[in-house]
Structures are given as structure tokens and as C-alpha cells.
């Protein structure tokens, strides 16, 4: 009982100064100890006689009689009682005396001796000693009666104190019980040395188990998921060894239904009188875990189709590339052709339904173990593993194209769609490849080849892409570096078979680090990057300025033709900026011709049509270039405010020897004249072609027969005072 006594002393908190205060309160003096010590020896027989009488008296009461029923135990009690009284008289009254008395009280409490019996026995003892010491002295019996009354009052006072303390304890326990009932957490207390685990009702009900107050740690750990048990033991050990300020760990634990639920256990360890104890709480976090799993799924999957998104695709790619057989894997980049038309015409709701149907069809084309992701918009990526050869990936791509070509009924609309697919391996020559980039390059190769097909990645695509990037980067800075220039090709008017200078066509040239880059190489890049808008405005400004200078120098009849991009006509304020350029350069609107292509007219929109109407309203003439080479219907010739029709060089080059070219050229010239349009024939390179055009009364001609496009200063040397052009 030493450990319990130690804990009791700590709880009582009787320090040396506390003991001294009590002695002063009782007016205890050294003389009191001496008097008791001197009389102690003469009271041995009195004590023995009293102890016999005491236990005879206590045996008359039911509760003490149950304790005193054992003769051997009774004899031990009498001997202990005798030593108790001897110590009372002999002292010394120090810390050991205090500990001894506290130990006696603890023993009495353990064996079930209530405080009232302890007080009653002491009253009997004092009465016996009073009679022995005073005999028949006057008032001795009166003093004995007073002792009885005083001890009775003391018992009542003790009852009051103990009842109040018990009530406070019960109230505290009730509050704790209410708190435990109100909390969602289960409470546990683990006596580590004894391996006794105390569990609250909430702890057990969390697992669907019947209430069990006490168990062992084995019952706890045996229910932990095998994958989580090492982590749980490690967290407990870290706290017990002082490596963590507290114990806190999430793990799965088996319920009565043999499934697992997620819980969070927290606790702290304390050193108690009987060894270390760890106590804490356990909360059911399965709802939070489900929410976290749902959020993780949402973060890694497309909400519309349920497919993996780009983030999850990156994870899948890394996972596949770490596998031993990842060299037998490929990636398919799928992009729907002209899907924007569905959204624009039928709405995004219908477009979403199309994407869902596309997802279902693509999934059916995959093999077990393959992955499909939505890369964004109308782009999908398929990750194929364990391929026997490249032809396997091509087979999947063919199935996808065939599946997508099948008509689909969406919102009462029968739709037919197609896709372009780029295919790339995950490894090339034993080295990992940036498969997404490679497949994307192959995809655009498929689109450039006409769409509704697949294309395989090859190293040349990478070189082309790098060249494209380098071009875009250089072109973005070319204007500020003054690397652009204009070359001019004369446009002549035939008068009695003789060409006279009527105007020029301004053509853009770019010198990249001294190298003249072909227009067919850099113009498409400008168009794709929208840089054509800024550069096109510079071309207009420079061409108008140059032609106005030539007019002022004597070529008063000269006009200027400039090619327009669809991107320029899609600018809301293009007509306003054009008017500002004409004002700044002083060129009359009638001296400017803006050339547009059939392809541009086919991209008819309200904005483009309005801009063309405003341009014509300014007095600027509009020319339809390369007529007959596209798919423009004749209705476009009347729908737009056109003034000039240009016959493409591909028709003129065949005249007059090629009968078909001759017939087509004659028809286009006649069509233009019948519609009241001026006609310009391009690509004149021979005298015979010039004679044919003169015979057909084609008024304007242009081509290498007169001059290639050349810088302004060089062209100016060819001007004559008469206006006739020197061929």
C-alpha cells in the first residue's frame, strides 16, 4: 500500500508547515509530549484491558461483527491496536507519526471501517483513560458525558463535510457524464503496467460493441487494420518515449460488422503512483474521410464525364513510366473536329451531352487496363499499356474514329462528328519521351492532313514545332526591330495592247538576321499568332505613305493594293483605324485597294460584313483575290461590295496553250465584266499570255513579265514620264 499512501499524502498535501499550524491551533507544547511519554509505561495493562472490552463492545454491532468474525484476524487487530495506542503516548510526533496515522486511516477505509466507528472507538478510549487517570474525582463523570456529546457533534460535523464533498463529487461526475453523453468522442484510460484499458460507452458503441468497462490493449490493437497497426504503435511509442508532446493518430478499426471505420485517437501519458497511464479520446472521422476522398476524386476527375482530369493524367503517366514494361505503352491525343460549331449552333448543354456520348464511345474502344482522361474542352487522352507493337495503338485509334463517325441522336438532333488523333510512344530509343507534347504534335499533323484521321509522331515534328516557336518569338520582335519591309509589284493597264503603270501591290517581306524569309513560311505564323493585326496595320501605313509619295512625285494615277487578313476584319475598330491611316498619309480612299480571298468570304459573319460595308463606304475599293481557286459561290459576288475581280495565276499560266485554262480564264473575265467589276489577271509571264488577255479585253494585268516584287527604290527606276511601263 506504499504507492497508495504516497498518492494519498500528495492529495492531502500535509507539508511540514501545515503540521506546525495544526499543533499551534491545538496549543501543543513540548511539555505535552513529555507528560504523555512519562505516563505511557503505566498504561500497558489499561490498554490491553480496554482493547478486549472495545472489541467485545463492537461485536454487538452488525457491521463491525462481520469484520471481527475471524479469530486470527481479530488477534492481529488487537496487537495493531495496542501498538497504535503506545505510539499515541510515546510519539515522537514527527513526519513518520503523521504517515503512520494516515496509513491506519487508509487501512480502515480498505477493510470497511466507517469514520463513525473510528470516532466511537476513540470516545470509548478517552472515557476509559479518563476513569483510569481521574478515578472518582469530582466531575469526572460529567466530563465523560461531555466527551460523548462532543464526539456526537463531531460526527455530525463530519457528516456535513463529507455529505457536501460527496454532493460536489456527484455533481462533478454528473457533469462529466452529461459531457460524455453529449460528445461524439469515446473516452479511454489505459493503465500501462497492469494493461487494463477502461473504455467509455461511446467508445464501444462507435464500433457497435456492447458496453464493456474494462478490457486489455490486445482487444484494442486486434481490431486495428493490419496496414494501420504499425503506425498506431509507432505513434504511441513516440509519445511514451518523449519524441512527441502528445499522442495523435488516425487509423482504421474493425466494427462489429467486420468492416472498418476511420477514427482519430488522441491522448497524453502521465506518471501515476502505480505507474504510467495514458488517457484520451477517440473520434469517428469516417465522414470526414469520405468527404476528403470525395474531394480528392473531384480534384482529379472531370465533373462532366467522370474521366480522369489533367492532374490525374499526370499521376497515371508517372505511374506507368515507372513500370518495367512501360516501354510498351503509348498515348493517344484525341481532339474532336469542329466541335465549337455544335456549341455555337445548339448550345453548350447539347455540347455537354455530345461529350458524354463521346466519352462512352471512346471507353468502349479501350482494352482492360487502359486509361482515358479528358484533357480539356473537346480534347481526350488515352493511355495504352502492354502493347505488343505500335500497330496495337493504331488499332485502338481506328476503332475510336469508326465509333465516333456513327451518327448520334442528341436532343432530337442527328449529329455526326469526327476526330483527329495523334499517337506517340512513352519511350523512344530507350529514353522517356514527353508523350503529351509528342502526341499533341502528331494530332496537329493529323488535322493539317485533313482531319478525321490519326497520325504517328516522328522526330521531324519536334523540329518543326521548335522552328515554329522560334519563328513566333522572332516575329513578335520583328516590328520593333524594323525587320519588315515592303516590296512592290506593278499592276499595268492595257491600252491598245501596251501596258501602262496603273498601280502596285504591296507585299510584306521579312529579313531575319539578314536572311530573307519566304512569305509562305512566316505569313501563316503571323496569322496563327494574331501578330498579323499589328503588322497588317504597319503594312497599310507604309504602303499608303509610299504610294502617296509617288503620286506627289508625278505618278498621280497610281493606286495601291494591300492584302487583308480575316483577323484584321474581325477587329471592331478596323474601319476607324483605316480612316485614320488615310488621313495621316493623305492618300485618297479611291487610291487604295484592299484584297480579300474567297476563304475569307466563306467565314462570313456580321462583324466581317459590317467592316466591308464601312470600308466601301469610305471609298476604298475591294478586290476578290485568287477567284476560282476556292469554294466561293457566285452569290458572294453580289452579297459583298466588291469592285475588282482578280484571275488567279494558276489559270493564266496555262493560256493560251491549255484549252481548259483558256476557257476558264475567258469565263472569269467575262463574268467580271458582266457584273460591272474591273478584272485583273495575275501571273502574266509571257507575251502570248499578254496577247490573249488583250484580245479578251482584260483591262489590268500583273506578273513577272513586268516585274517581280521589288523594293520601292528599285521599282521607281522603272517609271517613265509617259506612264508606259518598260518591259
Beta strands, then each sheet from edge to edge (+ up, - down):
strand 1: 186-191
strand 2: 196-199
strand 3: 214-215
strand 4: 247-254
strand 5: 260-272
strand 6: 275-284
strand 7: 330-336
strand 8: 371-376
strand 9: 379-384
strand 10: 408-410
strand 11: 413-415
strand 12: 419-425
strand 13: 427-428
strand 14: 431-432
strand 15: 454-456
strand 16: 484-495
strand 17: 498-512
strand 18: 515-517
strand 19: 559-563
strand 20: 592-597
strand 21: 621-627
strand 22: 644-647
strand 23: 678-681
strand 24: 700-701
strand 25: 710-711
sheet 1: 3+ 2- 1+ 6- 5+ 4-
sheet 2: 8+ 9- 7+ 12- 15-
sheet 3: 10+ 11-
sheet 4: 13+ 14-
sheet 5: 18+ 17- 16+ 24- 23- 22- 21- 20- 19-
sheet 6: 18+ 17- 16+ 25-
end
